[in-house]
Amino acid sequence: MNTFVSRMIRAAKLDSFLFEELINDSATQGQSVWVVAIYAMATGFGMFSRSGATIVNVCLVTTFLAWYIWAFTIYFAGTYLFRDTESQTDRKTIMRVMAFASAPGILRLLGVVPQTSVILFIATSLWIVAASVIGIKMAFKIPHTGKVVILCAGTWLLSFLVQSLLLVMFISAFGAS
């Protein structure tokens, strides 16, 4: 457990050595699933706790889906757009990197404090994208940071739009209370 928490803290500190460790250690796959689960719960409770249990659950599910869409789109785009890299990165490696890059999102739990949700969402989103840039740059061995920023930010925007659409659809279907 201590290693797990330490890895989440190192990810939040944007520790490039952690991302190298994740790339080379497939045994961290289980931990990466837990990071995403904790991130999704923190987002649900922190951003929507005052809206009722249904909305919290909807947010939890849509956060998981949006995270997966983001990670998969990065894998797909990185694999096909950056073929010139020497990397032979597989999907599971990208999932591990993206999971731990989401660790700063755990701070969204602080959104339960009134008037902090929007600021926390923006700050943690930028932080998560920054962490993903570091991890993805290393995973794909892309020498130009600008390309990685465009890749990570562009795919994050896509996943954000999908999550927003899913939230609206689910809230419309299941109600707000």
C-alpha positions in Angstrom: 0.0 0.0 0.0 2.8 2.4 0.8 4.3 1.9 -2.7 0.9 2.5 -4.2 0.3 5.8 -2.4 3.9 6.8 -3.0 3.4 6.2 -6.8 0.3 8.4 -6.8 2.1 11.2 -5.0 5.1 10.9 -7.4 2.7 11.1 -10.3 1.1 14.2 -8.9 4.6 15.7 -8.5 5.1 15.0 -12.2 8.1 12.6 -11.4 9.4 11.4 -14.8 11.2 8.5 -13.1 7.8 7.2 -12.0 6.5 7.2 -15.5 9.7 5.3 -16.7 9.0 2.8 -13.9 5.4 2.3 -15.0 6.4 1.9 -18.6 8.8 -0.9 -17.7 6.8 -2.7 -14.9 3.7 -4.5 -16.1 3.0 -5.6 -12.5 1.7 -2.1 -11.8 -1.4 -2.8 -14.0 -3.6 -3.6 -11.0 -2.6 -0.5 -9.1 -3.4 1.6 -12.2 -7.0 0.3 -12.1 -7.3 1.4 -8.5 -5.9 4.9 -9.3 -8.6 5.4 -11.9 -11.3 4.0 -9.6 -10.3 6.4 -6.8 -10.0 9.3 -9.3 -13.6 8.5 -10.6 -15.0 8.3 -7.1 -13.3 11.6 -6.1 -14.7 13.3 -9.2 -18.2 12.0 -8.5 -18.3 12.9 -4.8 -16.3 16.1 -5.1 -18.0 17.6 -8.1 -21.6 16.4 -7.5 -22.1 15.4 -3.9 -24.7 18.1 -3.3 -26.7 16.9 -6.3 -27.7 13.5 -5.0 -26.6 9.9 -5.2 -27.9 9.3 -8.7 -25.7 12.1 -10.1 -22.7 11.0 -8.1 -23.1 7.5 -9.6 -23.6 8.8 -13.1 -20.5 10.9 -12.8 -18.5 7.9 -11.5 -19.5 5.9 -14.6 -19.0 8.7 -17.1 -15.6 9.5 -15.6 -14.5 5.9 -16.0 -15.7 5.9 -19.6 -14.2 9.3 -20.5 -10.8 8.2 -19.0 -10.8 5.0 -21.1 -11.7 7.0 -24.2 -8.9 9.4 -23.5 -6.3 6.7 -22.9 -7.4 4.6 -25.9 -7.5 7.7 -28.2 -4.0 8.6 -27.0 -2.8 5.1 -27.7 -4.5 5.0 -31.1 -3.3 8.5 -32.2 0.2 8.0 -30.7 0.6 4.7 -32.5 -0.6 5.8 -35.9 0.5 9.5 -35.9 4.0 9.0 -34.5 5.1 5.8 -36.3 8.5 7.3 -36.7 9.3 6.8 -33.1 11.4 3.9 -32.0 8.8 2.9 -29.4 6.9 -0.4 -29.5 4.5 0.8 -26.8 1.5 -1.5 -26.2 -2.0 -0.5 -25.1 -1.5 -1.7 -21.5 1.6 0.5 -21.0 -0.4 3.5 -22.1 -3.2 2.6 -19.8 -0.8 2.4 -16.8 0.8 5.7 -17.7 -2.6 7.4 -18.2 -4.0 5.9 -15.0 -1.2 7.4 -12.8 -1.4 10.6 -14.7 -4.9 10.9 -13.4 -3.7 10.8 -9.8 -4.0 14.6 -9.3 -7.7 14.3 -10.1 -8.1 12.7 -6.6 -8.0 16.3 -5.3 -11.4 16.8 -6.9 -12.8 15.3 -3.7 -12.2 18.7 -2.2 -15.0 19.9 -4.4 -17.4 19.1 -1.6 -16.3 22.4 -0.1 -18.9 24.9 -1.5 -17.7 27.2 -4.3 -14.6 25.2 -5.1 -15.8 22.6 -7.7 -15.2 24.6 -10.9 -11.8 25.9 -9.8 -10.7 22.4 -8.7 -11.9 20.9 -11.9 -10.0 23.3 -14.1 -6.8 23.1 -12.0 -6.8 19.3 -11.7 -7.6 18.9 -15.4 -4.6 21.0 -16.4 -2.5 19.1 -13.9 -3.7 15.7 -15.3 -2.9 16.8 -18.8 0.6 17.9 -17.7 1.2 14.6 -16.1 0.0 12.8 -19.2 2.3 14.8 -21.4 5.3 13.7 -19.3 4.2 10.0 -19.3 3.2 9.8 -22.9 6.3 11.6 -24.1 8.3 8.9 -22.4 6.1 6.0 -23.4 6.1 6.8 -27.1 9.7 8.3 -27.0 8.5 11.4 -28.8 11.3 14.0 -28.9 9.1 17.1 -29.4 7.1 18.1 -26.4 4.8 20.3 -28.5 3.5 17.3 -30.4 2.8 15.5 -27.1 1.0 18.6 -25.7 -1.3 18.7 -28.8 -1.9 15.0 -28.6 -2.7 14.9 -24.9 -4.7 18.2 -24.8 -6.6 17.4 -28.0 -7.6 13.9 -26.9 -8.5 15.2 -23.4 -10.8 17.7 -25.0 -12.5 14.9 -27.0 -13.0 12.8 -23.8 -14.3 15.8 -21.9 -16.9 16.4 -24.7 -17.9 12.8 -24.6 -18.2 12.8 -20.8 -20.3 16.0 -20.9 -22.6 14.5 -23.5 -22.9 11.3 -21.4 -23.6 13.3 -18.3 -26.4 15.1 -20.0 -27.9 11.9 -21.4 -27.7 10.0 -18.2 -29.0 12.8 -16.1 -31.9 13.3 -18.5 -32.6 9.6 -18.4 -32.3 9.0 -14.6 -33.1 12.4 -13.2 -31.3 14.6 -10.7 -32.5 13.1 -7.5 
